[in-house]
Amino acid sequence: MAGKIRQMIDSIIAQRAMGSSMLEKIIKTKMILKGVNPNKYTPESGDDPGVLEKLERMLTELSCLSQDPADASASEMGQSFAAKNQSAAPAVKKIDRSDIISVYSTKDTIDEIAKEISGQLALFDTKLLLFFSSSKFAPDEISRKMQEALPSAMVFGCSTSGEIVTGKMLDDSVVAMGFNEQSLIDAKIEIIEDIKDQNGVKKAFDSFAGHFGESVAEMNPKDFVGIILVDGLSGAEEGLIETIGDLTNVVFISGSAGDDLKFTSTHLYANGKSYSNAAILALLKPGTDFTFVKTQSFCDLGKSLHVTKADKENRVVHEFNGKPAAVAYAEAVGTSVEEAPNRFMHNPVGLFIDDEPYVRSPQQIKDDGSMAFYCGVGEGMELSLLESTDIIEDTRNAITQAKEELGRISGIINFNCILRKLELKQKNLTKEYGDIFSAASTIGFSTYGEQYIGHINQTATMLVFK
């Protein structure tokens, strides 16, 4: 029966968006990233079995979200805290700038780092500490020492390929952000120890429901926000963020852990332990308003690359426009296949959604002429060839826009792609980039991939607090 796809799309959007134009845009974006473009289907459209299968899975997820939170049990791996008067006091919408604090250390040993960071927080009532650490530091020890330095706080983080802190871009350091009870009403973290555990997200969400007293599916995305830290070498970000997006309207934003370009192992930190091949999900109820920044510095060159054959799971494109991927890409760029890899950083490709690119960065050309990417690229995607522009100006404009939206900024968590960092270093612009973040408490790191609605590359995704 023609028109069933349109009917199912409308049903999913109606159930998930609940009349919110903001949520409707997010849900449509999720669908496009999953390979279903709502704009392509009308009541007269034919019913593609593959598309129907994808939509049926989405509807099945919706029907599974009715679990009573009282039936959910907290995970043994989780940590949580609640503000003392949480049940009596509403969320505070204005906080003092000192309620979110950023600190850092460039000391050589872990003992010195833990001592310096805890010293900077000595007069701050830290309830949650998020930290990003250079991979030069032993993972088990840095996690244990950071937790021991702040024994009453929830402490978690990950390894990096460079660090960001208020006014600076650093290497070989540890940066951290502390929240107190005014800036953070409540929070809980869960560790998915095996990132390939298909029930990992559901278990974590059940635990969140048990803690907060409402299902994650029913949470107001204006009141809650999620942070994901994930093993940057796992290649599992797409499945993780898609599963999360199917289960909630709460936005989870994140970066993939790095290891200073060694590409051997990345690490996540929580409970005083370190984890690999894992993911940390943190669900926060901030005491202030917040917004998101997704900024990528590229323009559209007007050249289309249609994905005609791909292995999305393994992040390989075999053909663009019916030709070997490397040949079609080289032709679009105007160079030879041999020289094409030299153009990857400045000429990635992007999937445009509402005139905004979601970047897919090429990694390498394989012997058979296919191209490996840093994130999944699905068959049927219409990608555009991109060209790099001005990271400094674009980032400054994005922060200015966020400030205008919120009225002011008290804190920023910045997940900045390693390829952006490499470009900034290549152009001697790291100081100028750091200067953009001088006016607000900031931490961040150079990532092996970014998450905002979907998994993307060569982007900075930021969580910005009022």
C-alpha positions as CSV (number, residue, x, y, z in Angstrom):
1,M,0.0,0.0,0.0
2,A,1.6,3.3,-1.2
3,G,2.0,6.0,1.5
4,K,2.8,3.7,4.4
5,I,6.3,5.1,4.8
6,R,4.9,8.7,5.0
7,Q,2.4,7.6,7.5
8,M,5.0,5.9,9.7
9,I,7.3,8.9,9.5
10,D,4.5,11.2,10.6
11,S,3.6,8.9,13.5
12,I,7.2,8.7,14.8
13,I,7.7,12.5,14.5
14,A,4.4,13.2,16.3
15,Q,5.1,10.8,19.1
16,R,8.7,12.0,19.6
17,A,8.5,15.7,19.0
18,M,5.2,16.3,20.8
19,G,4.6,19.6,19.0
20,S,8.1,21.0,19.6
21,S,9.7,22.4,16.4
22,M,13.2,22.0,18.0
23,L,12.6,18.3,18.7
24,E,11.0,17.8,15.2
25,K,14.2,19.1,13.6
26,I,16.4,16.8,15.8
27,I,14.3,13.8,15.0
28,K,14.3,14.5,11.3
29,T,18.1,14.8,11.5
30,K,18.4,11.5,13.3
31,M,16.2,9.8,10.6
32,I,18.4,11.2,7.8
33,L,21.6,10.0,9.5
34,K,20.0,6.6,9.7
35,G,19.2,6.6,6.0
36,V,15.6,7.8,5.9
37,N,15.0,11.3,4.6
38,P,11.5,12.4,5.6
39,N,11.5,15.1,2.9
40,K,11.7,12.5,0.1
41,Y,8.4,10.7,1.0
42,T,4.8,11.8,0.2
43,P,1.4,10.0,0.7
44,E,1.9,8.8,-2.9
45,S,5.4,7.4,-2.4
46,G,6.0,3.7,-3.0
47,D,6.8,1.5,0.1
48,D,10.4,0.4,0.0
49,P,10.7,-2.7,2.2
50,G,14.2,-1.6,3.5
51,V,12.9,1.8,4.6
52,L,9.8,0.2,6.2
53,E,12.0,-2.1,8.2
54,K,14.0,0.8,9.6
55,L,10.9,2.7,10.5
56,E,9.3,-0.4,12.1
57,R,12.4,-0.7,14.3
58,M,12.0,3.0,15.4
59,L,8.3,2.3,16.3
60,T,9.3,-0.8,18.2
61,E,11.7,1.2,20.3
62,L,9.0,3.7,21.1
63,S,6.7,0.9,22.3
64,C,9.4,-0.4,24.6
65,L,9.8,2.9,26.5
66,S,6.9,2.4,28.9
67,Q,8.9,0.6,31.7
68,D,7.9,1.8,35.1
69,P,11.0,3.6,36.6
70,A,10.2,2.0,39.9
71,D,11.0,-1.4,38.4
72,A,14.4,-0.3,37.3
73,S,17.4,-1.3,39.4
74,A,20.6,0.8,39.6
75,S,23.7,-0.7,38.0
76,E,26.4,-1.7,40.4
77,M,28.9,0.2,38.2
78,G,26.9,3.5,38.4
79,Q,27.7,6.5,40.6
80,S,25.1,9.2,41.6
81,F,24.5,12.1,43.8
82,A,21.5,14.3,44.6
83,A,21.4,17.8,45.9
84,K,20.3,17.9,49.5
85,N,17.0,19.6,48.9
86,Q,16.4,18.3,45.4
87,S,12.7,17.4,46.0
88,A,11.9,20.8,47.5
89,A,13.9,23.2,45.4
90,P,13.3,23.9,41.7
91,A,16.2,24.1,39.2
92,V,18.2,27.3,39.7
93,K,18.3,29.2,36.4
94,K,20.9,31.7,37.4
95,I,24.2,30.6,38.9
96,D,27.4,32.4,39.9
97,R,30.3,32.0,37.5
98,S,32.3,30.4,40.2
99,D,29.8,27.5,40.4
100,I,31.5,26.0,37.4
101,I,35.3,26.0,37.6
102,S,38.1,24.9,35.2
103,V,41.5,23.9,36.4
104,Y,44.6,22.3,34.9
105,S,48.1,20.9,35.5
106,T,51.1,20.5,33.3
107,K,53.2,18.8,36.0
108,D,55.3,15.8,35.0
109,T,54.0,13.2,37.5
110,I,50.5,11.9,38.3
111,D,51.0,12.6,42.0
112,E,52.0,16.2,41.3
113,I,49.0,16.6,38.9
114,A,46.5,15.2,41.4
115,K,47.9,17.4,44.2
116,E,47.8,20.6,42.0
117,I,44.3,20.0,40.7
118,S,42.9,19.2,44.1
119,G,44.7,22.2,45.5
120,Q,43.0,24.5,43.0
121,L,39.7,23.0,44.1
122,A,40.4,23.2,47.8
123,L,37.8,26.0,48.4
124,F,35.3,24.6,45.9
125,D,32.6,22.2,47.0
126,T,33.1,19.8,44.1
127,K,30.2,17.4,43.4
128,L,31.2,16.3,40.0
129,L,34.6,16.5,38.3
130,L,35.1,15.9,34.6
131,F,38.7,15.6,33.4
132,F,40.6,15.0,30.2
133,S,44.1,13.6,30.4
134,S,47.0,13.2,28.0
135,S,47.6,9.6,27.2
136,K,51.2,9.9,28.4
137,F,49.9,9.2,31.9
138,A,49.3,5.6,33.0
139,P,45.5,5.1,32.7
140,D,44.9,3.1,35.9
141,E,47.0,5.4,38.0
142,I,45.6,8.7,36.7
143,S,42.0,7.5,37.2
144,R,42.8,6.2,40.7
145,K,44.7,9.3,41.8
146,M,42.1,11.8,40.5
147,Q,39.4,9.9,42.4
148,E,41.5,9.8,45.6
149,A,42.2,13.5,45.3
150,L,38.4,14.2,45.4
151,P,37.0,11.2,47.3
152,S,33.5,12.7,47.8
153,A,33.0,13.7,44.2
154,M,31.8,11.9,41.2
155,V,35.0,11.8,39.0
156,F,35.1,10.6,35.3
157,G,37.0,11.4,32.1
158,C,39.1,10.1,29.3
159,S,42.4,10.1,27.5
160,T,43.1,12.7,24.8
161,S,45.1,13.9,21.8
162,G,45.6,17.3,23.3
163,E,43.7,19.3,25.9
164,I,41.8,22.6,26.0
165,V,41.3,24.8,29.0
166,T,40.2,28.4,29.6
167,G,42.3,30.5,27.2
168,K,44.7,27.7,26.2
169,M,45.3,24.7,23.9
170,L,47.7,22.3,25.7
171,D,49.5,19.0,25.2
172,D,50.8,16.6,27.9
173,S,48.5,18.0,30.5
174,V,45.3,17.2,32.5
175,V,42.4,19.6,32.4
176,A,39.3,19.4,34.7
177,M,36.0,21.0,35.3
178,G,34.2,21.0,38.6
179,F,30.5,21.5,39.3
180,N,28.9,22.2,42.7
181,E,25.4,21.8,43.9
182,Q,24.3,25.1,42.5
183,S,25.5,24.4,39.0
184,L,24.4,20.7,39.0
185,I,21.2,19.6,40.7
186,D,21.8,15.9,40.1
187,A,23.8,13.5,38.0
188,K,24.5,9.8,37.4
189,I,27.0,7.9,35.3
190,E,27.0,4.4,33.9
191,I,29.8,2.5,32.3
192,I,29.1,0.1,29.4
193,E,32.2,-2.1,29.9
194,D,31.7,-3.9,26.6
195,I,30.8,-1.4,23.9
196,K,29.4,-4.2,21.7
197,D,26.9,-5.1,24.4
198,Q,23.6,-4.6,22.5
199,N,21.7,-4.1,25.8
200,G,24.3,-1.8,27.3
201,V,22.4,1.4,26.6
202,K,19.1,0.0,27.7
203,K,20.6,-1.2,31.0
204,A,22.1,2.2,31.6
205,F,18.8,3.9,30.8
206,D,17.0,1.6,33.2
207,S,19.4,2.7,35.9
208,F,18.9,6.3,35.0
209,A,15.2,5.9,35.3
210,G,15.5,4.2,38.7
211,H,17.7,7.1,40.0
212,F,15.8,10.1,38.6
213,G,12.3,8.6,39.1
214,E,11.2,8.9,35.4
215,S,12.1,7.2,32.2
216,V,14.7,8.7,30.0
217,A,12.2,8.6,27.2
218,E,9.9,11.0,29.1
219,M,12.6,13.4,30.3
220,N,12.3,17.0,29.2
221,P,15.4,17.7,27.0
222,K,15.4,21.3,28.4
223,D,16.1,20.0,31.9
224,F,18.5,17.1,31.2
225,V,21.6,16.6,29.1
226,G,23.9,13.6,28.4
227,I,27.6,13.3,27.9
228,I,29.2,10.3,26.3
229,L,32.8,9.4,26.4
230,V,33.7,6.5,24.2
231,D,36.8,4.5,23.2
232,G,38.0,6.3,20.1
233,L,39.4,3.2,18.5
234,S,36.3,1.1,18.9
235,G,34.6,2.1,15.6
236,A,31.3,1.7,17.5
237,E,30.2,5.3,17.9
238,E,27.5,5.2,15.2
239,G,25.6,2.3,16.8
240,L,25.9,3.8,20.2
241,I,24.6,7.2,19.3
242,E,21.8,5.8,17.1
243,T,20.6,3.5,20.0
244,I,20.6,6.5,22.4
245,G,18.7,8.6,19.8
246,D,16.1,5.9,19.4
247,L,15.4,5.8,23.2
248,T,15.3,9.5,24.2
249,N,14.9,13.1,23.1
250,V,17.5,14.1,25.6
251,V,20.6,15.3,23.7
252,F,23.8,13.4,24.4
253,I,26.9,15.2,23.2
254,S,30.5,13.9,23.2
255,G,33.9,13.1,21.8
256,S,35.8,9.9,21.2
257,A,38.8,9.4,23.4
258,G,42.3,9.9,21.9
259,D,45.8,8.7,22.5
260,D,48.0,11.5,21.1
261,L,47.9,10.0,17.6
262,K,49.6,6.8,18.6
263,F,46.4,4.9,17.6
264,T,47.1,2.0,19.9
265,S,44.7,2.3,22.8
266,T,42.4,4.9,24.3
267,H,41.0,5.0,27.8
268,L,38.0,6.0,29.8
269,Y,38.1,6.9,33.6
270,A,35.5,6.4,36.3
271,N,35.2,4.8,39.8
272,G,39.0,5.2,40.1
273,K,39.4,2.6,37.3
274,S,40.3,2.8,33.6
275,Y,38.3,1.1,30.8
276,S,38.9,0.4,27.1
277,N,36.5,-0.9,24.4
278,A,33.9,0.8,26.6
279,A,31.7,3.9,26.9
280,I,30.7,6.1,29.8
281,L,27.2,7.6,29.7
282,A,26.6,10.5,32.1
283,L,23.1,12.0,32.5
284,L,23.1,15.5,34.1
285,K,20.4,17.7,35.4
286,P,22.1,21.1,35.4
287,G,21.1,24.0,37.7
288,T,21.2,26.4,34.8
289,D,20.1,26.7,31.2
290,F,22.3,25.2,28.5
291,T,22.7,25.0,24.8
292,F,24.8,23.2,22.2
293,V,27.3,24.3,19.6
294,K,28.1,22.3,16.5
295,T,30.6,24.1,14.3
296,Q,32.6,23.0,11.3
297,S,34.6,25.3,9.1
298,F,33.7,24.3,5.5
299,C,31.9,25.6,2.5
300,D,30.1,23.6,-0.1
301,L,31.9,23.3,-3.5
302,G,28.8,22.3,-5.3
303,K,30.1,18.9,-6.3
304,S,28.0,15.9,-5.4
305,L,29.2,12.4,-4.6
306,H,26.4,9.9,-4.5
307,V,27.3,6.8,-2.5
308,T,26.4,3.9,-4.8
309,K,28.2,1.1,-2.9
310,A,29.4,1.1,0.7
311,D,30.1,-1.0,3.8
312,K,28.7,1.4,6.5
313,E,29.6,-0.9,9.4
314,N,33.3,-0.9,8.5
315,R,33.3,2.7,7.3
316,V,34.3,1.9,3.7
317,V,32.9,3.5,0.6
318,H,33.5,1.3,-2.5
319,E,31.8,3.5,-5.1
320,F,30.8,7.2,-5.6
321,N,28.6,7.9,-8.7
322,G,29.1,4.4,-9.9
323,K,32.9,4.7,-10.0
324,P,35.6,3.5,-7.7
325,A,35.4,5.8,-4.7
326,A,39.0,7.1,-5.0
327,V,38.6,7.8,-8.7
328,A,35.4,9.8,-8.2
329,Y,36.8,11.7,-5.3
330,A,40.0,12.6,-7.1
331,E,38.0,13.8,-10.1
332,A,35.8,16.0,-7.9
333,V,38.8,17.5,-6.2
334,G,40.7,17.9,-9.5
335,T,43.7,15.8,-8.7
336,S,45.1,12.3,-9.2
337,V,44.3,9.3,-7.1
338,E,47.9,9.3,-5.9
339,E,47.7,12.9,-4.7
340,A,44.1,12.7,-3.4
341,P,45.1,11.8,0.3
342,N,46.9,15.1,0.5
343,R,43.5,16.8,0.1
344,F,41.6,14.8,2.7
345,M,42.0,17.4,5.6
346,H,41.0,20.4,3.5
347,N,38.4,18.6,1.3
348,P,36.3,16.2,3.2
349,V,32.7,15.4,2.3
350,G,29.5,16.3,4.1
351,L,25.9,15.2,4.3
352,F,23.8,18.4,4.2
353,I,20.7,18.6,6.5
354,D,18.9,21.9,6.4
355,D,21.9,23.6,4.7
356,E,24.2,22.4,7.5
357,P,27.0,19.8,6.8
358,Y,27.5,16.7,8.9
359,V,31.2,16.0,8.0
360,R,32.6,12.6,6.9
361,S,36.4,12.7,6.8
362,P,38.3,10.3,4.5
363,Q,41.0,8.3,6.2
364,Q,42.8,6.4,3.5
365,I,42.6,5.0,0.0
366,K,42.7,1.2,-0.1
367,D,44.4,-1.0,-2.7
368,D,41.1,-1.8,-4.4
369,G,40.3,1.9,-4.9
370,S,37.8,2.1,-2.1
371,M,38.0,4.7,0.6
372,A,38.0,4.3,4.4
373,F,36.4,7.0,6.4
374,Y,36.5,8.1,10.1
375,C,32.8,7.5,10.4
376,G,30.1,5.4,8.7
377,V,28.8,6.4,5.2
378,G,25.7,4.6,4.0
379,E,24.6,3.7,0.5
380,G,22.3,6.2,-1.0
381,M,23.7,9.2,0.8
382,E,24.2,12.3,-1.3
383,L,27.4,13.8,-0.1
384,S,28.9,17.2,-1.1
385,L,32.6,18.0,-1.5
386,L,33.7,20.5,1.1
387,E,36.5,23.0,1.4
388,S,38.0,24.3,4.6
389,T,37.4,27.9,5.7
390,D,38.4,29.9,8.8
391,I,38.2,27.9,12.0
392,I,39.0,30.9,14.2
393,E,36.2,33.1,12.7
394,D,33.7,30.3,12.5
395,T,34.3,29.2,16.1
396,R,34.2,32.8,17.5
397,N,30.9,33.4,15.7
398,A,29.4,30.1,17.1
399,I,30.4,31.1,20.6
400,T,29.0,34.6,20.1
401,Q,25.7,33.1,18.9
402,A,25.5,30.8,22.0
403,K,26.1,33.8,24.3
404,E,23.3,35.7,22.6
405,E,21.0,32.8,23.0
406,L,21.8,32.3,26.7
407,G,22.5,35.9,27.7
408,R,25.9,34.9,29.1
409,I,28.2,31.8,29.3
410,S,29.5,30.4,32.6
411,G,31.1,27.1,31.3
412,I,32.0,25.3,28.1
413,I,32.9,21.7,27.4
414,N,34.5,21.5,24.0
415,F,34.9,18.3,22.0
416,N,37.3,19.4,19.2
417,C,38.3,17.1,16.4
418,I,42.0,16.2,16.2
419,L,42.0,17.2,12.5
420,R,40.9,20.7,13.5
421,K,43.8,20.8,16.0
422,L,46.2,19.6,13.3
423,E,45.0,22.3,10.9
424,L,45.3,25.0,13.6
425,K,48.9,23.8,14.4
426,Q,49.7,23.8,10.7
427,K,48.5,27.4,10.4
428,N,50.1,28.5,13.8
429,L,46.6,29.4,15.1
430,T,46.5,27.4,18.4
431,K,46.9,30.5,20.6
432,E,44.2,32.3,18.7
433,Y,41.9,29.4,19.1
434,G,42.6,29.2,22.9
435,D,41.9,32.9,23.2
436,I,38.3,32.4,22.0
437,F,37.6,30.6,25.3
438,S,39.2,33.1,27.6
439,A,36.0,34.6,29.0
440,A,34.3,31.5,30.4
441,S,35.4,28.4,32.4
442,T,36.3,25.9,29.6
443,I,37.7,22.4,29.3
444,G,37.9,20.2,26.2
445,F,40.1,17.9,24.3
446,S,41.2,16.9,20.8
447,T,39.0,13.9,19.8
448,Y,39.0,10.9,17.5
449,G,35.4,11.8,16.5
450,E,32.5,13.9,17.8
451,Q,28.9,13.0,18.6
452,Y,25.9,15.3,18.3
453,I,22.7,13.6,17.1
454,G,25.0,11.5,15.0
455,H,28.7,10.6,14.7
456,I,30.7,13.2,12.8
457,N,34.2,14.4,12.0
458,Q,36.2,17.6,11.7
459,T,33.7,19.3,13.9
460,A,33.7,20.9,17.4
461,T,30.7,19.9,19.5
462,M,30.2,21.9,22.7
463,L,28.0,21.8,25.7
464,V,27.5,25.5,26.8
465,F,26.2,26.5,30.2
466,K,24.5,29.8,31.1
